[in-house]
Amino acid sequence: MNYEAVIGLEIHVQLATKSKIFSGASTAYGAEPNTQACAVDVALPGVLPVLNTEAVHMAAKFGLAIEAEVAHRSVFARKNYFYPDLPKGYQISQFELPIVGSGHIDIELESGETKRVGVTRAHLEEDAGKSLHEDFAGMTGIDLNRAGTPLLEVVSEPDMRSAAEAVAYMKKMHSLVRYLEICDGNMQEGSFRCDANISVRPKGQQAFGTRAEIKNMNSFRFVERAINHEIERQIDLIEDGGEVVQETRLYDANKDETRPMRSKEEANDYRYFPDPDLLPVFIDDVYLDQVRKLLPELPDQKKQRYIQTFGLSSYDASVLTSSRELADYFEIVTAKTGDAKLSANWISGELAARLNKEELEIGASRVSAEAYAELLTRIKDNTISGKIAKDVFEAMWNGEGSADEIIGSRGLKQITDSGAIEAMVDAVVASNPEQFEQLKGGKDKLMGFFVGQVMKASKGKANPAQVNELMRKKLQD
């Protein structure tokens, strides 16, 4: 029997506010345990929460960006459960009346097609603390620094049918929240993490199968591996005559497997009710219009502009708009070189390869956009060839100076003197008379041999276009 997966994601976006959602405590990462948990965060008697208006502003920005309905009235609720890192015994979240209603995200599939994934809702809530299980001799330590950190939980429709689609959706969401500057997207620090709801059903069946939820994944690679493993586990279980149980599972990256964590709770298990300490949040159209005016150019809009204005392919435009920082880098380079296609090719080629090799983001590039533009300008004005430019880039990356400094100190300036190149062409032809006769006789593949020999004689400095032109001229003599 053929099966298909049904996947929905719950993405937890840590909002980039300086203080927590209901207190003035800092949200800065890396502090000593329990040094950033104030009286409100640890739920001392008599304290009251006060809503951070910047968190509301960021949630509204997100809602408008995904073309969702931003609620004019939303309500905070208490989600009751007992866990060591939740000092109040409940989490302040939103339930029946979230701040952001249904919207959508468009993702690009491997086939090049675009698929629309629905967003059911996005609601504001506070994060819990963190349980630490290492270095406590069999006991658990509790760090409440994260308690009260503002989160926007974005719940998708179960519209995805493969791990690849889920990762594409997650990457698009990651890019969007960084464009909006509402989240730094740092997955290692827990600023952007994901729960996946997965079920399988026979192809053609309308009803959903029983789902399992995989909690707290903070890398695209782990999400893909965990979903693929869970799909396979559920299919094997069904085909062996078993039944999928609705439960929460954890993904073990070392063993590449999911394992049970606890039975899956339903909404009524949490005994939601409106928080009596917090008033409803009212947002009017005037406020939303003000937020809308502050929205940046979003990834899909920027991609279309790159295609229409710069004549880039859809693929190149997608790559260059995948992050706001990369797009900014590209635009600086293009403005200085005046050549969008040359800039796009070198940024998505040589620079991207180096960044990937060293696992760096564009913001950590050792070659600035201005310096990279200088290098590409030297290709464009025929000072150096593309081949030599790669060596210059390597030296720039290693901190040996600017493009002009390296070209000058190493004597790499391209030879464009036609007379000098013609002399080298004559010398190479004289040294290889038999091959030259074969070339004249129609063995066109030998043209590459002669061009290569001239480039070798010039130590790579001859202008390749001039070498080809002079070789063709030589054939006509």
TIKOL-719934 format. One record per residue (C-alpha): residue in one letter; x, y, z. Coordinates in steps of 0.2 Angstrom, whole numbers. Example, Ala and Ser with C-alpha at 12.3 -4.5 7.8 and 13.67 -1.06 7.14 Angstrom:
<pts>
<pt r="a" x="62" y="-22" z="39"/>
<pt r="s" x="68" y="-5" z="36"/>
</pts>
This chain:
<pts>
<pt r="m" x="0" y="0" z="0"/>
<pt r="n" x="6" y="17" z="-4"/>
<pt r="y" x="6" y="30" z="10"/>
<pt r="e" x="7" y="49" z="11"/>
<pt r="a" x="13" y="59" z="25"/>
<pt r="v" x="3" y="73" z="33"/>
<pt r="i" x="14" y="86" z="42"/>
<pt r="g" x="10" y="102" z="51"/>
<pt r="l" x="23" y="113" z="61"/>
<pt r="e" x="23" y="123" z="76"/>
<pt r="i" x="37" y="135" z="76"/>
<pt r="h" x="42" y="145" z="91"/>
<pt r="v" x="49" y="162" z="87"/>
<pt r="q" x="58" y="171" z="101"/>
<pt r="l" x="54" y="189" z="99"/>
<pt r="a" x="69" y="201" z="99"/>
<pt r="t" x="63" y="212" z="113"/>
<pt r="k" x="76" y="218" z="126"/>
<pt r="s" x="65" y="213" z="140"/>
<pt r="k" x="53" y="199" z="144"/>
<pt r="i" x="35" y="198" z="139"/>
<pt r="f" x="27" y="202" z="156"/>
<pt r="s" x="42" y="209" z="166"/>
<pt r="g" x="57" y="221" z="164"/>
<pt r="a" x="70" y="207" z="166"/>
<pt r="s" x="83" y="206" z="152"/>
<pt r="t" x="82" y="193" z="138"/>
<pt r="a" x="100" y="193" z="134"/>
<pt r="y" x="108" y="176" z="130"/>
<pt r="g" x="122" y="168" z="140"/>
<pt r="a" x="120" y="175" z="157"/>
<pt r="e" x="124" y="165" z="173"/>
<pt r="p" x="109" y="153" z="178"/>
<pt r="n" x="95" y="162" z="187"/>
<pt r="t" x="103" y="180" z="186"/>
<pt r="q" x="90" y="186" z="174"/>
<pt r="a" x="74" y="180" z="183"/>
<pt r="c" x="65" y="193" z="192"/>
<pt r="a" x="51" y="192" z="205"/>
<pt r="v" x="37" y="191" z="191"/>
<pt r="d" x="47" y="177" z="182"/>
<pt r="v" x="48" y="166" z="197"/>
<pt r="a" x="30" y="170" z="202"/>
<pt r="l" x="33" y="177" z="219"/>
<pt r="p" x="17" y="180" z="229"/>
<pt r="g" x="9" y="197" z="225"/>
<pt r="v" x="17" y="201" z="208"/>
<pt r="l" x="7" y="205" z="193"/>
<pt r="p" x="12" y="204" z="174"/>
<pt r="v" x="13" y="219" z="163"/>
<pt r="l" x="12" y="216" z="144"/>
<pt r="n" x="27" y="222" z="134"/>
<pt r="t" x="20" y="232" z="120"/>
<pt r="e" x="35" y="229" z="108"/>
<pt r="a" x="30" y="210" z="108"/>
<pt r="v" x="13" y="215" z="102"/>
<pt r="h" x="20" y="227" z="89"/>
<pt r="m" x="31" y="212" z="82"/>
<pt r="a" x="17" y="200" z="82"/>
<pt r="a" x="6" y="213" z="72"/>
<pt r="k" x="21" y="215" z="59"/>
<pt r="f" x="22" y="196" z="57"/>
<pt r="g" x="3" y="195" z="54"/>
<pt r="l" x="3" y="208" z="41"/>
<pt r="a" x="18" y="200" z="32"/>
<pt r="i" x="9" y="183" z="30"/>
<pt r="e" x="-7" y="192" z="25"/>
<pt r="a" x="-16" y="186" z="40"/>
<pt r="e" x="-30" y="194" z="50"/>
<pt r="v" x="-23" y="203" z="65"/>
<pt r="a" x="-36" y="202" z="78"/>
<pt r="h" x="-44" y="218" z="85"/>
<pt r="r" x="-46" y="210" z="101"/>
<pt r="s" x="-35" y="196" z="108"/>
<pt r="v" x="-35" y="188" z="125"/>
<pt r="f" x="-21" y="180" z="136"/>
<pt r="a" x="-25" y="163" z="144"/>
<pt r="r" x="-17" y="152" z="157"/>
<pt r="k" x="-12" y="135" z="151"/>
<pt r="n" x="-11" y="125" z="167"/>
<pt r="y" x="2" y="111" z="169"/>
<pt r="f" x="15" y="107" z="182"/>
<pt r="y" x="34" y="105" z="177"/>
<pt r="p" x="49" y="110" z="187"/>
<pt r="d" x="54" y="124" z="175"/>
<pt r="l" x="37" y="132" z="176"/>
<pt r="p" x="37" y="141" z="193"/>
<pt r="k" x="19" y="148" z="192"/>
<pt r="g" x="11" y="131" z="188"/>
<pt r="y" x="4" y="138" z="172"/>
<pt r="q" x="10" y="147" z="156"/>
<pt r="i" x="3" y="163" z="150"/>
<pt r="s" x="-2" y="160" z="132"/>
<pt r="q" x="-17" y="163" z="120"/>
<pt r="f" x="-30" y="151" z="116"/>
<pt r="e" x="-47" y="155" z="109"/>
<pt r="l" x="-43" y="173" z="104"/>
<pt r="p" x="-25" y="173" z="97"/>
<pt r="i" x="-17" y="190" z="90"/>
<pt r="v" x="-14" y="183" z="73"/>
<pt r="g" x="-27" y="173" z="63"/>
<pt r="s" x="-26" y="163" z="47"/>
<pt r="g" x="-13" y="168" z="34"/>
<pt r="h" x="-1" y="159" z="22"/>
<pt r="i" x="17" y="156" z="17"/>
<pt r="d" x="22" y="152" z="-1"/>
<pt r="i" x="36" y="140" z="-3"/>
<pt r="e" x="46" y="134" z="-18"/>
<pt r="l" x="47" y="115" z="-21"/>
<pt r="e" x="62" y="106" z="-28"/>
<pt r="s" x="53" y="105" z="-44"/>
<pt r="g" x="52" y="124" z="-46"/>
<pt r="e" x="34" y="124" z="-42"/>
<pt r="t" x="26" y="136" z="-29"/>
<pt r="k" x="15" y="128" z="-15"/>
<pt r="r" x="5" y="138" z="-3"/>
<pt r="v" x="5" y="132" z="15"/>
<pt r="g" x="-8" y="139" z="27"/>
<pt r="v" x="-4" y="147" z="44"/>
<pt r="t" x="-18" y="143" z="56"/>
<pt r="r" x="-14" y="156" z="69"/>
<pt r="a" x="1" y="164" z="78"/>
<pt r="h" x="-1" y="168" z="97"/>
<pt r="l" x="10" y="176" z="110"/>
<pt r="e" x="16" y="167" z="125"/>
<pt r="e" x="29" y="166" z="138"/>
<pt r="d" x="43" y="154" z="137"/>
<pt r="a" x="47" y="142" z="152"/>
<pt r="g" x="63" y="140" z="161"/>
<pt r="k" x="76" y="126" z="156"/>
<pt r="s" x="79" y="110" z="165"/>
<pt r="l" x="98" y="105" z="166"/>
<pt r="h" x="101" y="86" z="167"/>
<pt r="e" x="120" y="86" z="166"/>
<pt r="d" x="133" y="89" z="180"/>
<pt r="f" x="121" y="86" z="194"/>
<pt r="a" x="125" y="69" z="199"/>
<pt r="g" x="108" y="61" z="195"/>
<pt r="m" x="98" y="77" z="199"/>
<pt r="t" x="91" y="90" z="188"/>
<pt r="g" x="95" y="109" z="189"/>
<pt r="i" x="83" y="123" z="185"/>
<pt r="d" x="88" y="139" z="176"/>
<pt r="l" x="74" y="151" z="175"/>
<pt r="n" x="83" y="164" z="164"/>
<pt r="r" x="72" y="160" z="149"/>
<pt r="a" x="56" y="160" z="160"/>
<pt r="g" x="45" y="174" z="153"/>
<pt r="t" x="55" y="176" z="137"/>
<pt r="p" x="42" y="182" z="123"/>
<pt r="l" x="38" y="169" z="110"/>
<pt r="l" x="27" y="170" z="95"/>
<pt r="e" x="20" y="152" z="91"/>
<pt r="v" x="16" y="150" z="73"/>
<pt r="v" x="5" y="135" z="69"/>
<pt r="s" x="3" y="129" z="51"/>
<pt r="e" x="-11" y="119" z="43"/>
<pt r="p" x="-7" y="101" z="40"/>
<pt r="d" x="-3" y="105" z="22"/>
<pt r="m" x="15" y="98" z="20"/>
<pt r="r" x="17" y="80" z="12"/>
<pt r="s" x="36" y="77" z="14"/>
<pt r="a" x="51" y="82" z="25"/>
<pt r="a" x="58" y="92" z="11"/>
<pt r="e" x="42" y="103" z="10"/>
<pt r="a" x="42" y="105" z="29"/>
<pt r="v" x="61" y="111" z="29"/>
<pt r="a" x="57" y="123" z="14"/>
<pt r="y" x="42" y="130" z="25"/>
<pt r="m" x="53" y="132" z="40"/>
<pt r="k" x="67" y="140" z="30"/>
<pt r="k" x="55" y="152" z="23"/>
<pt r="m" x="48" y="156" z="40"/>
<pt r="h" x="66" y="158" z="47"/>
<pt r="s" x="70" y="170" z="33"/>
<pt r="l" x="54" y="180" z="35"/>
<pt r="v" x="56" y="183" z="54"/>
<pt r="r" x="74" y="189" z="51"/>
<pt r="y" x="68" y="201" z="37"/>
<pt r="l" x="55" y="208" z="49"/>
<pt r="e" x="69" y="210" z="62"/>
<pt r="i" x="57" y="202" z="75"/>
<pt r="c" x="69" y="187" z="79"/>
<pt r="d" x="88" y="184" z="77"/>
<pt r="g" x="84" y="167" z="71"/>
<pt r="n" x="99" y="159" z="81"/>
<pt r="m" x="94" y="141" z="81"/>
<pt r="q" x="109" y="136" z="92"/>
<pt r="e" x="103" y="148" z="106"/>
<pt r="g" x="85" y="142" z="105"/>
<pt r="s" x="78" y="158" z="97"/>
<pt r="f" x="70" y="148" z="83"/>
<pt r="r" x="64" y="130" z="86"/>
<pt r="c" x="51" y="118" z="79"/>
<pt r="d" x="38" y="105" z="84"/>
<pt r="a" x="32" y="94" z="70"/>
<pt r="n" x="15" y="85" z="70"/>
<pt r="i" x="16" y="69" z="59"/>
<pt r="s" x="4" y="56" z="53"/>
<pt r="v" x="2" y="45" z="38"/>
<pt r="r" x="-13" y="39" z="28"/>
<pt r="p" x="-16" y="28" z="13"/>
<pt r="k" x="-15" y="38" z="-3"/>
<pt r="g" x="-32" y="44" z="-8"/>
<pt r="q" x="-39" y="43" z="9"/>
<pt r="q" x="-46" y="60" z="15"/>
<pt r="a" x="-46" y="56" z="34"/>
<pt r="f" x="-30" y="60" z="44"/>
<pt r="g" x="-21" y="46" z="53"/>
<pt r="t" x="-16" y="47" z="71"/>
<pt r="r" x="-2" y="60" z="74"/>
<pt r="a" x="13" y="60" z="84"/>
<pt r="e" x="22" y="76" z="89"/>
<pt r="i" x="41" y="78" z="89"/>
<pt r="k" x="46" y="91" z="101"/>
<pt r="n" x="60" y="105" z="101"/>
<pt r="m" x="70" y="103" z="86"/>
<pt r="n" x="82" y="117" z="82"/>
<pt r="s" x="91" y="113" z="65"/>
<pt r="f" x="84" y="111" z="48"/>
<pt r="r" x="94" y="95" z="46"/>
<pt r="f" x="87" y="87" z="62"/>
<pt r="v" x="69" y="92" z="57"/>
<pt r="e" x="71" y="83" z="40"/>
<pt r="r" x="79" y="68" z="48"/>
<pt r="a" x="66" y="67" z="62"/>
<pt r="i" x="51" y="68" z="50"/>
<pt r="n" x="58" y="55" z="38"/>
<pt r="h" x="62" y="43" z="53"/>
<pt r="e" x="44" y="46" z="60"/>
<pt r="i" x="36" y="43" z="43"/>
<pt r="e" x="45" y="27" z="41"/>
<pt r="r" x="41" y="21" z="59"/>
<pt r="q" x="23" y="24" z="57"/>
<pt r="i" x="21" y="15" z="41"/>
<pt r="d" x="31" y="0" z="48"/>
<pt r="l" x="20" y="0" z="63"/>
<pt r="i" x="4" y="0" z="53"/>
<pt r="e" x="10" y="-13" z="41"/>
<pt r="d" x="15" y="-24" z="55"/>
<pt r="g" x="-3" y="-24" z="61"/>
<pt r="g" x="0" y="-11" z="75"/>
<pt r="e" x="-8" y="6" z="78"/>
<pt r="v" x="0" y="23" z="80"/>
<pt r="v" x="-3" y="31" z="97"/>
<pt r="q" x="-6" y="49" z="99"/>
<pt r="e" x="9" y="55" z="109"/>
<pt r="t" x="24" y="67" z="111"/>
<pt r="r" x="41" y="60" z="105"/>
<pt r="l" x="59" y="67" z="106"/>
<pt r="y" x="71" y="65" z="92"/>
<pt r="d" x="88" y="58" z="96"/>
<pt r="a" x="101" y="64" z="84"/>
<pt r="n" x="114" y="53" z="89"/>
<pt r="k" x="104" y="37" z="86"/>
<pt r="d" x="94" y="45" z="72"/>
<pt r="e" x="77" y="39" z="80"/>
<pt r="t" x="62" y="46" z="89"/>
<pt r="r" x="57" y="39" z="106"/>
<pt r="p" x="41" y="42" z="117"/>
<pt r="m" x="41" y="56" z="129"/>
<pt r="r" x="23" y="57" z="136"/>
<pt r="s" x="5" y="54" z="130"/>
<pt r="k" x="-1" y="69" z="119"/>
<pt r="e" x="-12" y="81" z="129"/>
<pt r="e" x="-28" y="88" z="123"/>
<pt r="a" x="-33" y="106" z="125"/>
<pt r="n" x="-45" y="102" z="139"/>
<pt r="d" x="-30" y="94" z="149"/>
<pt r="y" x="-23" y="111" z="151"/>
<pt r="r" x="-38" y="119" z="158"/>
<pt r="y" x="-37" y="135" z="149"/>
<pt r="f" x="-45" y="150" z="155"/>
<pt r="p" x="-43" y="169" z="153"/>
<pt r="d" x="-29" y="176" z="163"/>
<pt r="p" x="-38" y="187" z="176"/>
<pt r="d" x="-22" y="198" z="178"/>
<pt r="l" x="-21" y="204" z="160"/>
<pt r="l" x="-33" y="214" z="151"/>
<pt r="p" x="-38" y="210" z="133"/>
<pt r="v" x="-27" y="217" z="119"/>
<pt r="f" x="-36" y="230" z="108"/>
<pt r="i" x="-28" y="234" z="91"/>
<pt r="d" x="-37" y="247" z="79"/>
<pt r="d" x="-35" y="250" z="61"/>
<pt r="v" x="-25" y="266" z="63"/>
<pt r="y" x="-12" y="256" z="73"/>
<pt r="l" x="-11" y="242" z="60"/>
<pt r="d" x="-9" y="255" z="46"/>
<pt r="q" x="6" y="263" z="55"/>
<pt r="v" x="13" y="245" z="57"/>
<pt r="r" x="10" y="241" z="39"/>
<pt r="k" x="20" y="257" z="33"/>
<pt r="l" x="35" y="251" z="43"/>
<pt r="l" x="36" y="234" z="34"/>
<pt r="p" x="52" y="231" z="24"/>
<pt r="e" x="52" y="224" z="7"/>
<pt r="l" x="49" y="206" z="10"/>
<pt r="p" x="58" y="191" z="2"/>
<pt r="d" x="45" y="187" z="-11"/>
<pt r="q" x="44" y="205" z="-16"/>
<pt r="k" x="63" y="207" z="-17"/>
<pt r="k" x="64" y="191" z="-27"/>
<pt r="q" x="52" y="198" z="-40"/>
<pt r="r" x="62" y="215" z="-41"/>
<pt r="y" x="78" y="206" z="-44"/>
<pt r="i" x="71" y="196" z="-58"/>
<pt r="q" x="63" y="211" z="-66"/>
<pt r="t" x="76" y="224" z="-63"/>
<pt r="f" x="92" y="214" z="-64"/>
<pt r="g" x="87" y="201" z="-76"/>
<pt r="l" x="92" y="187" z="-64"/>
<pt r="s" x="85" y="169" z="-65"/>
<pt r="s" x="72" y="164" z="-52"/>
<pt r="y" x="85" y="152" z="-44"/>
<pt r="d" x="98" y="166" z="-42"/>
<pt r="a" x="85" y="178" z="-36"/>
<pt r="s" x="79" y="165" z="-23"/>
<pt r="v" x="97" y="162" z="-17"/>
<pt r="l" x="101" y="180" z="-15"/>
<pt r="t" x="85" y="184" z="-6"/>
<pt r="s" x="86" y="170" z="6"/>
<pt r="s" x="92" y="181" z="20"/>
<pt r="r" x="91" y="200" z="22"/>
<pt r="e" x="110" y="201" z="25"/>
<pt r="l" x="114" y="192" z="9"/>
<pt r="a" x="102" y="203" z="-1"/>
<pt r="d" x="110" y="219" z="7"/>
<pt r="y" x="127" y="212" z="2"/>
<pt r="f" x="122" y="209" z="-16"/>
<pt r="e" x="114" y="226" z="-18"/>
<pt r="i" x="130" y="235" z="-12"/>
<pt r="v" x="141" y="225" z="-23"/>
<pt r="t" x="129" y="228" z="-38"/>
<pt r="a" x="128" y="246" z="-35"/>
<pt r="k" x="147" y="248" z="-35"/>
<pt r="t" x="151" y="236" z="-50"/>
<pt r="g" x="136" y="241" z="-60"/>
<pt r="d" x="134" y="223" z="-66"/>
<pt r="a" x="121" y="213" z="-57"/>
<pt r="k" x="124" y="196" z="-66"/>
<pt r="l" x="143" y="197" z="-63"/>
<pt r="s" x="139" y="201" z="-44"/>
<pt r="a" x="126" y="187" z="-43"/>
<pt r="n" x="137" y="174" z="-51"/>
<pt r="w" x="152" y="178" z="-39"/>
<pt r="i" x="142" y="180" z="-23"/>
<pt r="s" x="132" y="163" z="-26"/>
<pt r="g" x="148" y="155" z="-32"/>
<pt r="e" x="165" y="158" z="-25"/>
<pt r="l" x="159" y="168" z="-10"/>
<pt r="a" x="145" y="156" z="-5"/>
<pt r="a" x="157" y="141" z="-7"/>
<pt r="r" x="169" y="148" z="5"/>
<pt r="l" x="155" y="153" z="18"/>
<pt r="n" x="148" y="135" z="17"/>
<pt r="k" x="165" y="127" z="19"/>
<pt r="e" x="168" y="137" z="35"/>
<pt r="e" x="150" y="136" z="40"/>
<pt r="l" x="149" y="155" z="41"/>
<pt r="e" x="134" y="167" z="38"/>
<pt r="i" x="136" y="181" z="26"/>
<pt r="g" x="138" y="193" z="41"/>
<pt r="a" x="154" y="184" z="46"/>
<pt r="s" x="162" y="185" z="29"/>
<pt r="r" x="180" y="191" z="30"/>
<pt r="v" x="178" y="200" z="13"/>
<pt r="s" x="166" y="215" z="15"/>
<pt r="a" x="154" y="219" z="1"/>
<pt r="e" x="164" y="235" z="-4"/>
<pt r="a" x="180" y="225" z="-5"/>
<pt r="y" x="172" y="211" z="-15"/>
<pt r="a" x="165" y="224" z="-27"/>
<pt r="e" x="183" y="231" z="-30"/>
<pt r="l" x="188" y="213" z="-35"/>
<pt r="l" x="174" y="211" z="-47"/>
<pt r="t" x="177" y="228" z="-54"/>
<pt r="r" x="195" y="222" z="-59"/>
<pt r="i" x="188" y="208" z="-68"/>
<pt r="k" x="176" y="219" z="-77"/>
<pt r="d" x="189" y="232" z="-82"/>
<pt r="n" x="201" y="218" z="-88"/>
<pt r="t" x="214" y="221" z="-75"/>
<pt r="i" x="213" y="202" z="-70"/>
<pt r="s" x="205" y="187" z="-77"/>
<pt r="g" x="192" y="177" z="-69"/>
<pt r="k" x="204" y="163" z="-65"/>
<pt r="i" x="217" y="175" z="-57"/>
<pt r="a" x="202" y="183" z="-47"/>
<pt r="k" x="199" y="167" z="-38"/>
<pt r="d" x="217" y="168" z="-32"/>
<pt r="v" x="215" y="186" z="-27"/>
<pt r="f" x="199" y="182" z="-18"/>
<pt r="e" x="209" y="168" z="-8"/>
<pt r="a" x="222" y="180" z="-3"/>
<pt r="m" x="209" y="193" z="2"/>
<pt r="w" x="200" y="180" z="13"/>
<pt r="n" x="216" y="177" z="21"/>
<pt r="g" x="219" y="195" z="26"/>
<pt r="e" x="233" y="199" z="14"/>
<pt r="g" x="225" y="216" z="8"/>
<pt r="s" x="213" y="223" z="-4"/>
<pt r="a" x="211" y="217" z="-22"/>
<pt r="d" x="222" y="231" z="-29"/>
<pt r="e" x="235" y="229" z="-16"/>
<pt r="i" x="236" y="210" z="-20"/>
<pt r="i" x="236" y="212" z="-39"/>
<pt r="g" x="250" y="225" z="-37"/>
<pt r="s" x="261" y="216" z="-25"/>
<pt r="r" x="260" y="200" z="-35"/>
<pt r="g" x="261" y="207" z="-52"/>
<pt r="l" x="245" y="199" z="-57"/>
<pt r="k" x="239" y="213" z="-69"/>
<pt r="q" x="231" y="205" z="-85"/>
<pt r="i" x="241" y="207" z="-101"/>
<pt r="t" x="230" y="216" z="-114"/>
<pt r="d" x="244" y="221" z="-125"/>
<pt r="s" x="239" y="213" z="-142"/>
<pt r="g" x="257" y="213" z="-148"/>
<pt r="a" x="263" y="204" z="-133"/>
<pt r="i" x="249" y="191" z="-134"/>
<pt r="e" x="251" y="189" z="-153"/>
<pt r="a" x="270" y="185" z="-149"/>
<pt r="m" x="265" y="171" z="-137"/>
<pt r="v" x="252" y="164" z="-149"/>
<pt r="d" x="266" y="164" z="-163"/>
<pt r="a" x="278" y="155" z="-151"/>
<pt r="v" x="265" y="142" z="-146"/>
<pt r="v" x="260" y="138" z="-164"/>
<pt r="a" x="279" y="137" z="-169"/>
<pt r="s" x="282" y="124" z="-155"/>
<pt r="n" x="267" y="114" z="-161"/>
<pt r="p" x="266" y="113" z="-180"/>
<pt r="e" x="258" y="96" z="-182"/>
<pt r="q" x="244" y="100" z="-170"/>
<pt r="f" x="241" y="117" z="-178"/>
<pt r="e" x="240" y="109" z="-195"/>
<pt r="q" x="227" y="97" z="-188"/>
<pt r="l" x="217" y="112" z="-181"/>
<pt r="k" x="217" y="120" z="-198"/>
<pt r="g" x="211" y="104" z="-205"/>
<pt r="g" x="195" y="105" z="-194"/>
<pt r="k" x="200" y="97" z="-178"/>
<pt r="d" x="192" y="111" z="-168"/>
<pt r="k" x="195" y="103" z="-151"/>
<pt r="l" x="213" y="108" z="-152"/>
<pt r="m" x="208" y="126" z="-150"/>
<pt r="g" x="207" y="123" z="-132"/>
<pt r="f" x="224" y="115" z="-132"/>
<pt r="f" x="232" y="131" z="-140"/>
<pt r="v" x="223" y="143" z="-129"/>
<pt r="g" x="228" y="134" z="-114"/>
<pt r="q" x="246" y="134" z="-119"/>
<pt r="v" x="246" y="153" z="-122"/>
<pt r="m" x="238" y="155" z="-105"/>
<pt r="k" x="251" y="144" z="-97"/>
<pt r="a" x="265" y="154" z="-106"/>
<pt r="s" x="258" y="170" z="-99"/>
<pt r="k" x="256" y="163" z="-82"/>
<pt r="g" x="237" y="165" z="-83"/>
<pt r="k" x="239" y="184" z="-86"/>
<pt r="a" x="234" y="185" z="-105"/>
<pt r="n" x="216" y="191" z="-108"/>
<pt r="p" x="207" y="174" z="-113"/>
<pt r="a" x="196" y="183" z="-125"/>
<pt r="q" x="210" y="191" z="-134"/>
<pt r="v" x="219" y="175" z="-135"/>
<pt r="n" x="204" y="166" z="-143"/>
<pt r="e" x="202" y="181" z="-155"/>
<pt r="l" x="221" y="180" z="-160"/>
<pt r="m" x="221" y="161" z="-163"/>
<pt r="r" x="206" y="163" z="-174"/>
<pt r="k" x="215" y="176" z="-184"/>
<pt r="k" x="230" y="165" z="-185"/>
<pt r="l" x="219" y="151" z="-193"/>
<pt r="q" x="214" y="163" z="-207"/>
<pt r="d" x="231" y="168" z="-211"/>
</pts>
